[in-house]
Amino acid sequence: MPIQATPARPVLQYRWKLEKDGADSILVHYGLRNYGRHTQRAIKLEPAAAEMIRTLDGKRGIPDLSSDPGARTAIEDLVSQGILVDAPARRKPATPETRQVCVKCVNDDYILPGLEFDERGVCAFCQCYEHSKGLNALTANAMTEEDLLDAAGRKTGSRFDAMVLFTGGKDSSFLLWYLGKKLELRVLAAFWNMPYTSDSARDNIRRAMKRLPNVEFIERTVAWDVIKSAMCGQLHRVGMPCLCPTVAFALFYPLAVQEKIPMILAGIEEVQMAIMEYVFPKGAKTPAAGPPSPRQQTLSFLKYRAMPGPIRPPVAYDMELANYHASIKEQLAPLYAPLEEILRAADANPGMEIPLIKRLNTNKSYGNWQDVVTLLQRELDWQMPPGQKSMLHTSCRIEQVKDYMQFMRFRNMRTAFFPQSIVEISASVHFGLLPRDQALHQLDDLGYGKPPDVLFSMLADLGITDQDIDRSTDELHWALREE
């Protein structure tokens, strides 16, 4: 594009921001662009181009900013992509009154600022899903009924066919019923009794113990002082207090090794995997020796959690996940020592049998969310948390805190990680697990509208005051205060 066609007063389009990742300058988009450009979220810039963008003020033209030909070429390319626009053309933030809602799901550009829509009114997420082969294309560690029965036949000398990481919530309760009653496998249900587990989840666990007499249960706790310190550290480092479900693997994987259990399953739904599968897939080339074995997949899964790299600026979606695991590991290092020892031993001895991390192909197994709730009510006397409409995340008392903090940090452009719950509910609509009208109703349960009441009681538990938040210069501040 010739230089005279550039905007008279160029500025970065709404939700684009210049960031630093080490020595590199990166232009980051905090949103999701329409399909075809959806993966173009982080653009590395040469120093001269980065310096030019830093000087943009919406008052001067490109010729006034730099004479560097390389920088000017880079700027012209950004103009051609609509990343640099004339100041009056910069989009305005959506409000609850002006938000655009996807015509297919329930994603909107207020909770997800920077979300783009095509000419049909279809959001960028649904566009990505449309170009997929459907939810059943998800294959990472997923198992059907036939797979589970075959795997249970592995001769490991264990008393158990499988371990289930059990929370008392909808997904893990279905998983426990499915393995323990429908398939009649020998199951060890492992429950991490986190201080913020909901009362309804604890009641559901007690009822499951009565309804599933063939299942063995085990419970672990971590000292409140340790939990409190770790949650405070999480708030300051990554702007979110959550420790689940990562800690459960550190607590229970060594037990599964000791008991020689062939596989461990957690209640993870396909919709929770949809972003990494359809929007930002890894796209790694298959090595010449073929795809990684289930053992290699398990070791990679565990190392990502138990041996993460250093915390980095979260300028890419998966960096936020890596930072989350790295932060927990730094604060709870002694808890991870047995797991690290197992991983080192498994690396040193390729013939060492280890429990495989697997998940159930839930879409094939139960159809839709209302079906599974009805089944659980009949089979396990399972109950939703009182007053809760959303069928997502039914075991945690501070789930709305996570929603609110993810929303605030994304809105403040402190993370490229999308608010999780709305994306999961929207994916459930697109893939037929939840009717759209019900999903719109369930959005009211999520912690996006205002600071949830449970936030204040949690902060009091942790000893964090308003003054602490106002004085903070780290992620605690950005998770609770407007930019």
Stockholm file with secondary structure:
# STOCKHOLM 1.0

chainA/1-483         MPIQATPARPVLQYRWKLEKDGADSILVHYGLRNYGRHTQRAIKLEPAAAEMIRTLDGKRGIPDLSSDPGARTAIEDLVSQGILVDAPARRKPATPETRQVCVKCVNDDYILPGLEFDERGVCAFCQCYEHSKGLNALTANAMTEEDLLDAAGRKTGSRFDAMVLFTGGKDSSFLLWYLGKKLELRVLAAFWNMPYTSDSARDNIRRAMKRLPNVEFIERTVAWDVIKSAMCGQLHRVGMPCLCPTVAFALFYPLAVQEKIPMILAGIEEVQMAIMEYVFPKGAKTPAAGPPSPRQQTLSFLKYRAMPGPIRPPVAYDMELANYHASIKEQLAPLYAPLEEILRAADANPGMEIPLIKRLNTNKSYGNWQDVVTLLQRELDWQMPPGQKSMLHTSCRIEQVKDYMQFMRFRNMRTAFFPQSIVEISASVHFGLLPRDQALHQLDDLGYGKPPDVLFSMLADLGITDQDIDRSTDELHWALREE
#=GR chainA/1-483 SS CCGGGSCSSEEECTTEEEEEETTEEEEEESSBCCTTSTTCCEEEECHHHHHHHHTCCSSSCGGGTCCCHHHHHHHHHHHHTTSEEEGGGSCCCCCTTTCCBCSSSSCBTTTSTTBCBCTTSCBHHHHHHHTSCCGGGCCTTEECHHHHHHHHTCCCCCSCSEEEECCSSHHHHHHHHIIIIISCCCEEEEEECCTTBCHHHHHHHHHHHHHCTTSEEEEECCCHHHHHHHHHHHHHHHSCCCCTTHHHHHHHHHHHHHTTCSEEEECCCGGGTHIIIIISCCCCCCCTTCSCCHHHHHHHHHHHHHSCCCCCCCCSHHHHHHHHHHHHHHHSHHHHHHHHHHHHHHHHCTTCCCCEEEEECHHHHHCSHHHHHHHHHHHHCCCCCTTCCCCSCCSBTTHHHHHHHHHHHHHTTSCSCCCHHHHHHHHHHHTTSSCHHHHHHHGGGSTTSSCCHHHHHHHHHHTCCHHHHHHCCSHHHHHHSCC
#=GC SS_cons         CCGGGSCSSEEECTTEEEEEETTEEEEEESSBCCTTSTTCCEEEECHHHHHHHHTCCSSSCGGGTCCCHHHHHHHHHHHHTTSEEEGGGSCCCCCTTTCCBCSSSSCBTTTSTTBCBCTTSCBHHHHHHHTSCCGGGCCTTEECHHHHHHHHTCCCCCSCSEEEECCSSHHHHHHHHIIIIISCCCEEEEEECCTTBCHHHHHHHHHHHHHCTTSEEEEECCCHHHHHHHHHHHHHHHSCCCCTTHHHHHHHHHHHHHTTCSEEEECCCGGGTHIIIIISCCCCCCCTTCSCCHHHHHHHHHHHHHSCCCCCCCCSHHHHHHHHHHHHHHHSHHHHHHHHHHHHHHHHCTTCCCCEEEEECHHHHHCSHHHHHHHHHHHHCCCCCTTCCCCSCCSBTTHHHHHHHHHHHHHTTSCSCCCHHHHHHHHHHHTTSSCHHHHHHHGGGSTTSSCCHHHHHHHHHHTCCHHHHHHCCSHHHHHHSCC
//
